[in-house]
Amino acid sequence: MDDLEKAILLASDSPAAAGASPAIREEALAFCARARDESPPSSLLRLCLSGLASSPHAHVHFWCLQSLHDALLRRRIALPDDLALLRSSLLSLASSSNAASPTFLRNKLAQLISLLVRLDYPHVYPSYFLDLLPPSPPHSGPTDMFARVLISIDDDLLSQDYPRSADETADAGRVKDAMRAQCVPQIARHWHDAAGSLRALDPPTAAVALDAARRCISWIDVALVANDVFVPLLFDIALSPGTAAPLAAAAAGCLSAVAAKRMDARAKVALLRSLLSAQQGLGSPDSGLKMATLVTTYAAEALECYRKLGPGDADGAAALEMLEQVLPAVFSAAESAYDDDVDSGSVLDFLAGYVSTMKAPSEKQLGHLGRILEVVRQQMLYDPVYRGHLDVLDKIGKEEEDLMAEQRKDLVALFRNICKVAPAATQQFIKGLLVTALSSAEATVEDIEVTLTLFYRLGEIVGEEEIRTGTGLLGELVPMLLSARFPCHTHRLVASVYLETVTRYIKFMQENVQYVPHLLAAFLDERGIHHQNSIVSRRAGYLFMKAVKLLKAKLVPYLDTILQTLEDVLGQFTAMDWANKEAKFSSSEDGSQIFEAVGLLIGIEELSPEKQVQCLTALLNPLCHQIESLVVGAKTQGLEESSPRAMSLQQIVVALNMLTKGFNERLVMVSRPTIGVMFKKTLDVVLQILVSFPNVKPLRSKVISFLHRMIEILGISVLPCIPVALRQLLVDNEAKDMVEFLVLINQIICKFNSSASGILEDVFPTIASRLSVILSQDAFSTGPAGNTEEMRELQELQRTLYTFLHGMVTHDLSMILLAPTCTQYLETIMQLLLYTSCSHKDILLRKACVQIFIRLIKDWCTTSKADDKLPGFRVFMIEKFATGCCLYSVLDKSFNLRDANTLVLFGEIVMAQKIMYERFGEDFVVNFVAKGLPEAHCPPDLAEQYYQKLQGNDTKAFRSFYQSLIEKIRQQQNGSLVFR
């Protein structure tokens, strides 16, 4: 034992180990491990008991207890004599335990005894608890040890707060049943005696004893605690000013466990009534502060009884009465929810449940709802400690904002329910908060933010019609909001939620146009777009754009005021010294919503043509001049992708793009063609960027986006500009560049149909040659190789290509494929379409390819072979497509006829067969019916039925038959046929 003791001390963090070398400590650890794992069980038992009896060192005691626990858990100590020796030794140690011994040793001893209890109580040794039960009057050491054993048994076996195995559940039932029959009344008397006698002499031990009691109340006879002796003692301990906080909390915890005891609703009402009788002041605010858990549990249990019994039942009505008696204490607890002793989640759950019981609140209940609204307000407040971080929105501020958003979810749900139950009271509460925020010089950032947030949430709940007409107090609250200027409006939090709230109530201005100037001021002055915080100003621009979309014509009278107010912001996009200016906007998209808002206003038909031209001239000319200047300078000095000039050009093009969103083709090309001429000139200027710098990819993307808009609003007049743009866009293309290009081509096809044939015929050979290099049939690889960024770009390109080809054939442009400059690529295109229609994993793409083939048959083939537009196409469709796609691909087990998308594809395949029979006649029949079906082991009679159905006019019947045919062939082959 001496050697082991030295090894334990060297291996631990004891003072003896301080001077030991790592090698010595490692050797000591190995020695201890051998002693624990290689000693015979009986020898290990006696070695450990010797160490516990003789060593003065706590580290040695702990090692011995832990080693015994491990050995017992692994059933290494199993001999009856060894177990008896271990049991008697541990019970002796526990009975003589000194409260001054280290807590970790007492806990480890309790854990070891609890394991013994689980293994052999009561069938082997029935006297554990009677042996451990301290005599009366209780003393600190034995009382503490006994409580720790009960707590350990609860943690390791009895508590239902942790998942338990079937064996653990059975053992727990056995232990509890034996304790109820043998010793629970004696243990309950001990708890009472310990709490009464030790509350002053040894409060920590009294607290541990009551903690053990709390854990057991759920499964013992509640009358052993809920009686006229124990309950008054617990209330006295919990509420006495001199009681130590842990002891008071333990007493309140016992009372909470009593209140939460599961039982019949009527019995629970009687129990709750007895608790209220024992402490008449349970509903006082002081009780809420000192016994928050109890009053919350009490109120929740009373509410549950009321729900079960109903208001018409006498006990149900009594439950509601008791509930309302303790509400002041609950509110007090809720308002102190920042205290760690208060479970704010439980408080909110109760309050939400209480509100849900209300239908038409009485005056008294309306008063309670006001208190609950105040609780919601307080718990939604940010901590002032984070005020600076939230203003600049640094990492700490962002984390706090995210955390608060999560914490507010339940509070917002509660607020919404109150709004529904008592809308007038809620609006009155908001009015009070708003008046206070505007009039009090002491209103903080946090107070104002939560006031505005609640006002915003109110706007989510009331109907649009109520907002528009100003129902209730809204007619008073919204004007107050619009004219509000808070002392801390410069803070980002306040300014942001203010603008969001104003936006929420914009529809109020539809009926109350007299407040439009106030609305514009809120967006355009230092509270909005001109706010000192760039985050706020950018958001204000976006929200202003939303307001313009909604109000439009009502803002026309204020157009000059708006443009004048925004002059400095709009002017930033035409500042000459882009490289050196202090940019307000950090990306090409920043500030662009302001141009969209202005464009929406200028594009309104109610505005006179002269005024539109005047405003557009003032906006377009400076931007175009700036582009020209930047392009000239960049040609001289070069243009890097991330250079200030490149960023400046991007911002200007984005601004122009957003400006055009207020205009449509009818206005620009029919009603007011002068505007069309202006935009056409603007497009010519923007295309200079593309001509000069086709390789600057971000800039090119912005120009493409602008070109999309010009196609939409300039219509056919834009066609002469397109070839120049397309030639530049085909310079140095990667997969994602070709996607952008094909999307543009698709728009041109859909917009202009056959009018675009000349342009398409010109660029198609280049498109085809580029795609044949970039794409291959295995672009959709599976496995890890198919999940790279490059592979995803290729997959997107292939999808876009099929959309492009589909657009061509469905807009009467399929003859372009037969142009002399394009025919060399037909073989590649046909093979790619065939591969995809037969075996691509994307069912929607397969459907598109089948549709392309159907359209090509209609366009290129007639019933006469001599009139075919493309020699060999008929043979390709009969020999390759018909058997490969229409038969073998459908027979493959991966073709899931229970999937909705696959059934749509199947319908297209059926249609393809009907079209091929219509155009190819007996050539199709000979190859498919006389050759293809027999090769797929289709019985002759089914092949004959197929031919008959194919000749009929009922496509639906043919589809149904063909599906049953495929299923029968599959069953006959039973998956043994491999289809290529």
Secondary structure, 3 states (H helix, E strand, C coil): CHHHHHHHHHHCCCHHHCCCCHHHHHHHHHHHHHHHHHCCHHHHHHHHHHHHHHCCCHHHHHHHHHHHHHHHHCCCCCCHHHHHHHHHHHHHHHHCCCCCCCHHHHHHHHHHHHHHHHHHCCCCCCCHHHHHCCCCCCCHHHHHHHHHHHHHHHHHHHCCCCCCCHHHHHHHHHHHHHHHHHCHHHHHHHHHHHHHHHHHHCHHHHHHHHHHHHHHCCCCCHHHCCCCCHHHHHHHHHHCCCCCHHHHHHHHHHHHHHHCCCCCHHHHHHHHHHHHHHCHHHHCHHHHHHCHHHHHHHHHHHHHHHHHHCCCCHHHHHHHHHHHHHHHHHHHHHHCCCCCCCCHHHHHHHHHHHHHCCCCCCHHHHHHHHHHHHHHHHHCCCCHHHHHHHHHCCHHHHHHHHHHHHHHHHHHHHHHHHHHHCHHHHHHHHHHHHHHHHHCCCCCHHHHHHHHHHHHHHHHHCCHHHHHHCCCCHHHHHHHHHCCCCCCCCCHHHHHHHHHHHHHCCCHHHHCHHHHHHHHHHHHCCCCCCCCCHHHHHHHHHHHHHHHHHHHHHHHHHHHHHHHHCHHHHHHHHCCCCCCCCCCCCCCCCCHHHHHHHHHHHCCCCCCHHHHHHHHHHHHHHHHHHHHHHHHHHHHHCCCCCCHHHHHHHHHHHHHHHHHHHCCHHHHHHHCHHHHHHHHHHHHHHHHHHHHCCCCHHHHHHHHHHHHHHHHHHHHHHHHHHHHHHHHHCCCCCHHHHHHHHHHHHHHHHHHHHHHHHHHHHHHHHHHHHHHHHCCCCCCCCCHHHHCHHHHHHHHHHHHHHHHHHHHHHCCCHHHHHCCCCHHHHHHHHHHHHHHHHHCCCHHHHHHHHHHHHHHHHHHCCCCHHHCCCCCHHHHHHHHHHHHHHHHHHHCCCCCCCCHHHHHHHHHHHHHHHHHHHHHCHHHHHHHHHHHHHHCCCCHHHHHHHHHHHHCCCHHHHHHHHHHHHHHHHHHHCCCCCCC
